């Protein structure tokens, strides 16, 4: 018990320390909110929102609003930065719109999905342990801050840039990723609503091209955000490169693809149809031999 409590405490403290370091690095040449760099304020708000949401979540032992809180944090912090910025360049507006549209779309999708499913089974044990549950919410504060760092740092930056070509290139990459994610989520939701598909897996549409097209879209759009942000980054602000790298690492090595692949293997691993699907369909990168 003590060992588990110590581990949970570490998982609360470490994200806070990492968040502080991220805020310090990304706050170079920021415009100020009072006496504080805008990006540092953004990271602080991201953590505080999670802790406020944690209070009713732990009292009622529910994770139903966990994903929605994360999306709401992206939306709220981005909007605050846009509204309080002393002036806005086209790059900052484009970045803000990118994050706002993505957060609004994904947040509403996850909220509706959780209402239908009743929650996330990953939290069944965690939410009964207050300290461990707190660590999950704190980690989400760091998660949000890292993912949005490229956009938030560029919006908070006082560095002027006339390089508009990255706006169009990055915007195009973002639009491709955003479209892929929307279509993939819609296809899977539509598939699951059909009674005849109960207990089966989707292998049509974008899901016939790769096994995780929604994650392909997610990774692509955050690469696009980073490309748009590049000209506004100077010195330590290049910590923003962690934004797409973190998304790639998280989805391919930690909580995305590995969990779903393991779950699918347990459920359909012995079925010849699923084995053929895995053999012919790449995990993430289309038209490659990587399975």
C-alpha positions as CSV (number, residue, x, y, z in Angstrom):
1,X,0.0,0.0,0.0
2,X,2.8,2.4,1.0
3,X,4.7,1.6,-2.2
4,X,1.6,2.3,-4.3
5,X,1.0,5.6,-2.6
6,X,4.7,6.6,-3.1
7,X,4.4,5.7,-6.8
8,X,1.2,7.8,-7.1
9,X,2.8,10.7,-5.3
10,X,5.8,10.6,-7.7
11,X,3.3,10.5,-10.6
12,X,1.8,13.8,-9.3
13,X,5.1,15.5,-8.6
14,X,7.1,14.6,-11.7
15,X,4.5,16.0,-14.2
16,X,4.4,19.2,-12.2
17,X,8.2,19.5,-12.4
18,X,8.2,18.7,-16.1
19,X,5.4,21.2,-16.7
20,X,7.4,23.9,-14.9
21,X,10.5,23.2,-17.0
22,X,8.4,23.3,-20.2
23,X,6.8,26.6,-19.1
24,X,10.3,28.0,-18.4
25,X,11.7,27.0,-21.7
26,X,8.8,28.1,-23.8
27,X,8.4,31.5,-22.1
28,X,11.5,33.0,-23.7
29,X,10.5,36.3,-25.6
30,X,6.9,36.0,-24.6
31,X,4.5,38.8,-24.2
32,X,3.4,39.2,-20.6
33,X,0.2,38.8,-18.7
34,X,0.8,41.2,-15.8
35,X,4.4,40.1,-14.8
36,X,4.1,36.6,-16.1
37,X,5.0,35.2,-19.5
38,X,1.9,34.2,-21.4
39,X,3.0,30.6,-22.1
40,X,3.8,30.0,-18.4
41,X,0.3,31.2,-17.6
42,X,-1.2,28.9,-20.2
43,X,0.6,25.8,-18.7
44,X,-0.5,26.8,-15.2
45,X,-4.1,27.1,-16.3
46,X,-3.9,23.7,-18.0
47,X,-2.9,22.0,-14.7
48,X,-5.3,24.0,-12.5
49,X,-8.3,23.1,-14.8
50,X,-7.4,19.4,-14.2
51,X,-7.2,19.8,-10.5
52,X,-10.5,21.6,-10.3
53,X,-12.2,18.9,-12.4
54,X,-10.6,16.2,-10.3
55,X,-12.6,17.3,-7.2
56,X,-16.1,16.3,-8.3
57,X,-14.6,13.3,-10.2
58,X,-13.1,11.8,-7.1
59,X,-16.1,12.6,-5.0
60,X,-18.4,10.8,-7.3
61,X,-15.8,8.3,-8.5
62,X,-16.4,9.0,-12.1
63,X,-14.2,9.4,-15.2
64,X,-17.0,10.3,-17.5
65,X,-15.8,13.9,-18.0
66,X,-12.0,13.1,-18.1
67,X,-11.6,13.3,-21.9
68,X,-14.0,16.2,-22.2
69,X,-12.0,18.1,-19.6
70,X,-8.8,17.7,-21.6
71,X,-10.5,18.9,-24.7
72,X,-12.1,21.9,-22.9
73,X,-8.6,22.8,-21.5
74,X,-7.2,23.0,-25.1
75,X,-10.1,25.1,-26.1
76,X,-10.2,27.4,-23.1
77,X,-6.4,28.1,-22.8
78,X,-6.1,28.7,-26.6
79,X,-9.1,31.1,-26.5
80,X,-7.6,33.0,-23.5
81,X,-4.3,33.5,-25.3
82,X,-6.0,34.8,-28.5
83,X,-8.2,37.2,-26.5
84,X,-5.5,38.6,-24.3
85,X,-2.7,38.8,-26.9
86,X,-1.7,42.5,-27.3
87,X,-1.7,42.0,-31.1
88,X,-2.2,39.1,-33.4
89,X,-0.4,38.0,-36.6
90,X,-2.0,35.8,-39.2
91,X,0.2,32.9,-37.9
92,X,-1.2,33.2,-34.4
93,X,-4.8,33.4,-35.6
94,X,-4.3,30.3,-37.8
95,X,-2.8,28.3,-35.0
96,X,-5.5,29.3,-32.6
97,X,-8.2,28.3,-35.1
98,X,-6.5,25.0,-35.7
99,X,-6.5,24.1,-32.0
100,X,-10.0,25.4,-31.4
101,X,-11.6,23.5,-34.2
102,X,-9.7,20.3,-33.3
103,X,-10.6,20.6,-29.6
104,X,-14.2,21.3,-30.3
105,X,-14.6,18.4,-32.7
106,X,-12.7,15.8,-30.7
107,X,-14.1,17.0,-27.3
108,X,-17.7,16.7,-28.5
109,X,-17.0,13.3,-30.1
110,X,-15.4,11.9,-27.0
111,X,-18.1,13.3,-24.7
112,X,-20.9,11.7,-26.7
113,X,-18.9,8.4,-26.9
114,X,-18.4,8.3,-23.1
115,X,-22.0,9.1,-22.4
116,X,-23.0,6.1,-24.6
117,X,-20.5,3.8,-23.1
118,X,-20.8,4.9,-19.5
119,X,-17.1,5.6,-19.0
120,X,-13.6,4.3,-19.7
121,X,-12.7,0.8,-18.3
122,X,-9.1,2.0,-18.0
123,X,-10.2,3.9,-14.9
124,X,-12.2,1.2,-13.1
125,X,-9.5,0.6,-10.5
126,X,-7.8,4.0,-10.6
127,X,-10.8,6.1,-9.6
128,X,-11.2,4.2,-6.3
129,X,-7.8,5.4,-5.2
130,X,-7.8,9.2,-4.7
131,X,-4.1,9.8,-4.9
132,X,-3.7,7.5,-7.9
133,X,-6.7,9.2,-9.5
134,X,-5.1,12.6,-8.9
135,X,-1.9,11.5,-10.6
136,X,-3.9,10.7,-13.8
137,X,-5.5,14.2,-13.8
138,X,-2.1,15.8,-13.2
139,X,-0.5,13.8,-16.0
140,X,-3.3,15.1,-18.3
141,X,-2.2,18.6,-17.4
142,X,1.2,17.8,-18.7
143,X,-0.2,15.9,-21.6
144,X,-2.3,18.9,-22.8
145,X,0.6,21.3,-22.2
146,X,3.1,19.2,-24.2
147,X,0.7,18.5,-27.1
148,X,-0.4,22.2,-27.5
149,X,3.1,23.6,-26.8
150,X,3.9,24.4,-30.4
151,X,0.7,26.4,-30.9
152,X,0.7,28.0,-27.4
153,X,4.4,29.1,-27.6
154,X,3.9,30.6,-31.1
155,X,0.8,32.4,-30.0
156,X,2.6,33.7,-26.9
157,X,5.7,34.7,-28.7
158,X,6.6,38.3,-29.3
159,X,8.8,37.3,-32.2
160,X,7.6,38.7,-35.5
161,X,8.0,36.6,-38.7
162,X,7.2,37.3,-42.3
163,X,7.6,33.7,-43.4
164,X,4.0,32.9,-44.5
165,X,4.8,29.8,-46.6
166,X,4.9,27.7,-43.5
167,X,1.3,28.8,-42.8
168,X,0.1,27.3,-46.1
169,X,2.2,24.2,-45.9
170,X,1.5,23.5,-42.3
171,X,-2.1,24.4,-42.8
172,X,-2.4,21.9,-45.6
173,X,-0.8,19.2,-43.5
174,X,-3.2,20.0,-40.6
175,X,-6.2,19.9,-42.9
176,X,-5.3,16.5,-44.3
177,X,-4.8,15.1,-40.8
178,X,-8.0,16.7,-39.5
179,X,-10.0,15.3,-42.3
180,X,-8.6,11.8,-41.9
181,X,-9.4,11.8,-38.2
182,X,-13.0,13.0,-38.7
183,X,-13.7,10.5,-41.4
184,X,-12.1,7.6,-39.5
185,X,-14.1,8.4,-36.3
186,X,-17.3,8.7,-38.3
187,X,-16.8,5.5,-40.1
188,X,-16.1,3.6,-36.9
189,X,-19.1,5.1,-35.1
190,X,-21.4,4.3,-38.0
191,X,-20.0,0.8,-38.1
192,X,-20.7,0.2,-34.4
193,X,-24.2,1.5,-34.7
194,X,-25.2,-1.3,-37.1
195,X,-26.7,-4.3,-35.1
196,X,-25.2,-6.8,-37.6
197,X,-21.7,-5.6,-36.7
198,X,-22.0,-6.3,-33.0
199,X,-18.9,-8.2,-31.8
200,X,-17.0,-7.7,-35.0
201,X,-14.2,-5.3,-36.0
202,X,-14.1,-2.7,-38.7
203,X,-12.0,-3.3,-41.8
204,X,-13.7,-1.0,-44.4
205,X,-13.1,2.6,-45.5
206,X,-10.0,4.2,-44.1
207,X,-9.7,1.2,-41.8
208,X,-8.9,-1.0,-44.8
209,X,-5.9,1.2,-45.5
210,X,-4.4,1.3,-42.0
211,X,-5.5,-0.3,-38.8
212,X,-5.5,3.1,-36.9
213,X,-6.4,5.9,-39.3
214,X,-7.7,8.1,-36.5
215,X,-4.3,8.1,-35.0
216,X,-2.7,8.7,-38.3
217,X,-4.9,11.8,-38.6
218,X,-4.0,12.9,-35.1
219,X,-0.3,12.7,-35.7
220,X,-0.5,14.4,-39.1
221,X,-2.5,17.4,-37.8
222,X,-0.1,18.1,-34.9
223,X,2.9,17.9,-37.3
224,X,1.0,20.6,-39.3
225,X,0.6,22.8,-36.3
226,X,4.3,22.6,-35.6
227,X,5.2,23.5,-39.2
228,X,3.0,26.6,-38.9
229,X,4.7,27.6,-35.6
230,X,8.3,27.2,-36.7
231,X,9.1,30.8,-37.8
232,X,7.9,32.1,-34.4
233,X,10.3,29.9,-32.4
234,X,13.7,31.1,-31.1
235,X,16.2,29.7,-28.6
236,X,14.6,27.6,-25.9
237,X,11.2,28.0,-27.6
238,X,12.3,25.1,-29.8
239,X,11.1,22.9,-27.0
240,X,7.9,23.1,-29.0
241,X,9.2,20.3,-31.2
242,X,8.1,18.1,-28.3
243,X,4.5,18.7,-29.4
244,X,4.5,16.3,-32.5
245,X,7.2,14.1,-31.0
246,X,5.1,13.6,-27.9
247,X,2.0,12.8,-29.8
248,X,3.8,10.3,-32.0
249,X,5.4,8.6,-29.0
250,X,2.2,8.5,-27.0
251,X,0.1,7.1,-29.7
252,X,2.6,4.5,-31.1
253,X,4.3,3.4,-27.9
254,X,2.2,4.1,-24.8
255,X,-1.6,4.6,-24.6
256,X,-2.8,4.5,-28.2
257,X,-1.9,1.7,-30.6
258,X,-0.3,-0.7,-28.2
259,X,-3.4,-0.8,-25.9
260,X,-5.8,-1.2,-28.8
261,X,-3.7,-3.9,-30.5
262,X,-3.5,-5.9,-27.3
263,X,-7.2,-5.6,-26.7
264,X,-8.0,-6.6,-30.3
265,X,-5.7,-9.5,-30.2
266,X,-7.4,-10.8,-27.0
267,X,-10.8,-10.4,-28.6
268,X,-10.3,-11.6,-32.2
269,X,-6.7,-12.9,-32.3
270,X,-7.8,-16.5,-33.0
271,X,-10.2,-15.5,-35.8
272,X,-8.8,-16.2,-39.3
273,X,-10.5,-13.1,-40.7
274,X,-8.8,-10.8,-38.2
275,X,-5.4,-12.6,-38.8
276,X,-5.8,-11.9,-42.5
277,X,-6.7,-8.3,-41.8
278,X,-3.6,-7.7,-39.6
279,X,-1.4,-9.5,-42.2
280,X,-2.5,-7.3,-45.1
281,X,-3.1,-3.9,-43.4
282,X,-0.3,-1.7,-42.0
283,X,-0.7,-0.4,-38.5
284,X,-0.3,3.3,-39.1
285,X,1.6,4.2,-42.3
286,X,-0.3,3.5,-45.5
287,X,1.1,1.5,-48.4
288,X,4.0,0.2,-46.4
289,X,5.0,-3.3,-45.4
290,X,5.1,-2.4,-41.7
291,X,2.4,-4.4,-40.0
